[in-house]
Amino acid sequence: MPLPAVIIQQIKNIILYLVDKGIANDQNLPFQRSRHDSKIEITFHGAEHVSVAMKDKYYPEVYDHLSKERAYNVKMIDGAMIQMMYLFDGSNLQAHRLAFFPSPYIEEFQNHPEIYLEDEIYADIIAKSVVTFPMRFDYDASEEVFKELEHPKSHLSLGQYKNCRIPVSAPVTPFHFIQFILRNFYHTAHERYADSMPIFSQLFDETIMASEKSIIHVKTPSRIVS
């Protein structure tokens, strides 16, 4: 199982990679701190504002607040924001929040079309059929939160729907999260950014329950625990 030092190094290396490739233009490097209960947080400056995403607000309002407060690890060149936060108890992972907030403002194309037309990465953004929605991989191992099928330990939430918790087979590492984002939202005909990422082989243990495997779920790379 990846330790806190491994996770924070993954996030740092991934951010540097995104900046070097020119697909990120603002960033907050992660840092580690100990809480009053002796648990270890891996977080970033501005993370105190992430809770706004859980409130009943229009998505553009949520996006504007997070952007104004720079509440992200990385802001991509298309305006999308990425958050990566982990909580450990010693060497044991207790929780994580891995969120992707795409920009809701396609109309910027009307003002600066040259920015978009010069880069294939924007082709999907300006397509009329595209619907912008946030997504989040969450993990919480606490007994008071976990409810089999209803609130899986590891789950994927789409579009800010309160009860959207698609079971995920295991906690997700920063490497596999960013690989997922790049492969599905940033590949172009000439550049496959996920393929040249710095590779990290560490895996979290599988946490999905048998009942959760019996329904549609997401399989992430993980270490199978016998």
C-alpha positions in Angstrom: 0.0 0.0 0.0 1.4 3.4 -0.9 2.6 5.5 2.1 2.0 9.2 2.5 5.5 10.0 1.2 4.9 8.1 -2.0 1.5 9.8 -2.6 2.9 13.3 -2.1 5.8 12.5 -4.5 3.3 11.2 -7.1 1.3 14.4 -7.0 4.4 16.6 -7.2 5.8 14.7 -10.2 2.4 14.6 -12.0 2.0 18.4 -11.5 5.4 19.0 -12.9 4.7 16.8 -15.9 1.4 18.6 -16.7 3.1 22.0 -16.5 6.1 20.7 -18.6 3.7 19.4 -21.3 1.9 22.8 -21.4 -1.5 21.5 -20.5 -1.5 23.1 -17.0 -1.0 26.8 -16.4 -1.4 27.2 -12.6 -0.7 24.9 -9.7 -0.5 24.5 -5.9 2.0 21.9 -4.9 0.9 19.4 -2.2 2.1 19.5 1.4 1.8 17.1 4.3 0.6 18.1 7.8 -0.3 16.3 11.0 -3.7 16.9 12.5 -4.6 17.2 16.2 -5.8 13.5 16.1 -2.3 12.5 14.8 -3.7 11.7 11.3 -1.7 12.8 8.3 -3.2 15.0 5.6 -1.9 15.5 2.1 -3.5 18.7 0.9 -2.8 22.1 -0.8 -3.2 25.8 0.0 -6.8 26.7 -0.7 -8.2 23.3 0.2 -10.3 24.8 3.0 -12.7 26.0 0.2 -13.4 22.6 -1.4 -16.6 22.1 0.7 -18.4 24.7 -1.4 -18.7 22.0 -4.0 -21.1 20.1 -1.7 -23.5 23.0 -1.3 -26.7 23.5 -3.2 -25.3 26.1 -5.7 -25.4 26.4 -9.5 -22.3 24.8 -10.9 -20.9 28.0 -12.4 -21.0 29.5 -8.8 -19.1 26.6 -7.4 -16.6 26.8 -10.2 -16.1 30.5 -9.8 -15.6 30.2 -6.0 -13.0 27.5 -6.4 -11.2 29.3 -9.2 -11.2 32.6 -7.3 -9.7 31.0 -4.2 -7.3 28.8 -6.2 -8.7 25.7 -4.5 -6.9 23.2 -6.7 -3.7 21.4 -7.2 -3.7 22.1 -10.9 -5.6 24.4 -13.3 -5.5 23.1 -16.8 -5.2 25.3 -19.9 -8.9 24.8 -20.7 -9.9 26.1 -17.2 -10.5 22.7 -15.7 -9.5 22.3 -12.0 -8.1 19.2 -10.4 -8.0 18.5 -6.6 -6.1 15.6 -4.9 -6.4 15.2 -1.2 -5.5 12.2 1.0 -5.9 11.3 4.7 -3.8 8.7 6.4 -3.7 7.2 9.9 -0.1 6.1 10.2 0.5 4.1 7.0 -3.2 3.3 6.5 -5.3 5.3 4.1 -8.4 6.7 5.7 -9.9 8.8 3.0 -9.3 10.6 -0.3 -10.9 13.2 -2.5 -9.9 13.3 -6.2 -12.0 15.8 -8.1 -12.2 17.1 -11.6 -14.1 20.4 -12.3 -14.2 21.4 -16.0 -14.9 25.0 -16.9 -18.5 25.8 -17.6 -17.6 28.7 -19.8 -17.5 27.7 -23.4 -18.5 31.2 -24.5 -14.9 32.4 -24.1 -14.4 30.9 -27.6 -16.5 33.7 -29.0 -14.0 36.2 -27.7 -10.7 34.4 -28.4 -11.3 31.8 -31.1 -7.6 31.8 -32.1 -6.7 30.2 -28.7 -8.9 27.2 -29.4 -8.5 26.7 -33.1 -4.7 26.4 -32.7 -5.0 23.4 -30.4 -6.8 20.2 -31.0 -7.3 19.8 -27.2 -10.2 22.3 -27.4 -12.1 20.5 -30.1 -14.4 18.8 -27.6 -14.9 21.9 -25.5 -16.4 23.9 -28.3 -18.6 21.1 -29.6 -22.3 22.0 -29.2 -23.1 18.5 -27.9 -20.7 18.7 -24.9 -22.3 18.9 -21.4 -19.9 20.1 -18.7 -20.1 18.2 -15.5 -17.8 17.6 -12.5 -16.7 14.2 -11.3 -15.1 12.9 -8.1 -13.4 9.7 -6.8 -14.0 9.5 -3.1 -12.8 7.0 -0.5 -13.8 6.9 3.2 -13.1 3.9 5.3 -14.8 5.2 8.5 -17.4 2.9 10.0 -19.9 5.8 10.5 -19.8 6.6 6.8 -19.5 3.2 5.0 -22.7 1.5 4.1 -22.5 -1.5 1.8 -24.0 -0.7 -1.6 -25.5 2.6 -0.4 -22.2 4.3 0.4 -19.2 2.1 -0.8 -15.8 2.8 0.7 -14.5 3.8 -2.7 -16.9 5.3 -5.2 -17.3 7.6 -8.2 -19.7 10.6 -8.1 -20.8 12.3 -11.3 -22.4 15.7 -11.8 -22.8 16.7 -8.2 -25.7 14.3 -7.7 -26.1 13.8 -4.0 -26.7 10.0 -4.1 -24.5 9.1 -7.1 -22.0 6.7 -5.6 -20.8 4.2 -8.2 -18.8 1.5 -6.5 -15.1 1.5 -7.3 -12.9 -1.5 -6.6 -10.3 0.2 -4.5 -8.9 3.6 -3.5 -7.3 5.5 -6.5 -3.7 6.7 -6.6 -2.9 10.1 -8.0 -1.2 8.4 -11.0 -4.2 6.4 -12.0 -6.6 9.3 -11.4 -4.6 11.7 -13.7 -4.1 9.0 -16.2 -7.9 8.5 -16.3 -8.4 12.3 -16.8 -5.8 12.6 -19.5 -6.9 9.5 -21.4 -10.5 10.4 -21.5 -10.5 14.2 -21.8 -7.1 15.4 -23.2 -6.0 12.9 -25.8 -5.8 14.3 -29.4 -5.0 12.8 -32.7 -1.3 13.8 -32.3 -0.7 13.8 -28.6 -1.6 11.1 -26.1 -0.5 12.7 -22.8 -1.4 9.7 -20.6 1.1 7.5 -22.4 4.2 9.5 -21.5 3.3 10.2 -17.8 5.9 9.3 -15.1 4.9 5.8 -14.1 4.1 4.7 -10.5 3.4 1.1 -9.8 2.2 1.2 -6.2 -1.4 0.0 -5.7 -3.9 0.3 -2.9 -5.7 -2.9 -1.6 -9.1 -3.8 -3.1 -11.9 -2.7 -0.8 -15.1 -3.4 -2.8 -17.7 -5.8 -1.3 -19.0 -8.9 -3.1 -22.5 -7.3 -3.2 -21.0 -4.2 -4.9 -19.2 -6.4 -7.5 -22.6 -7.8 -8.4 -23.8 -4.5 -9.8 -22.2 -2.1 -12.3 -19.0 -0.8 -10.8 -15.6 0.7 -11.8 -12.5 -1.5 -11.7 -9.4 0.4 -10.9 -5.9 -1.1 -10.7 -5.5 -2.5 -7.2 -3.8 -5.2 -5.1 -6.2 -8.2 -4.6 -6.4 -9.1 -0.9 -7.0 -12.8 -0.3 
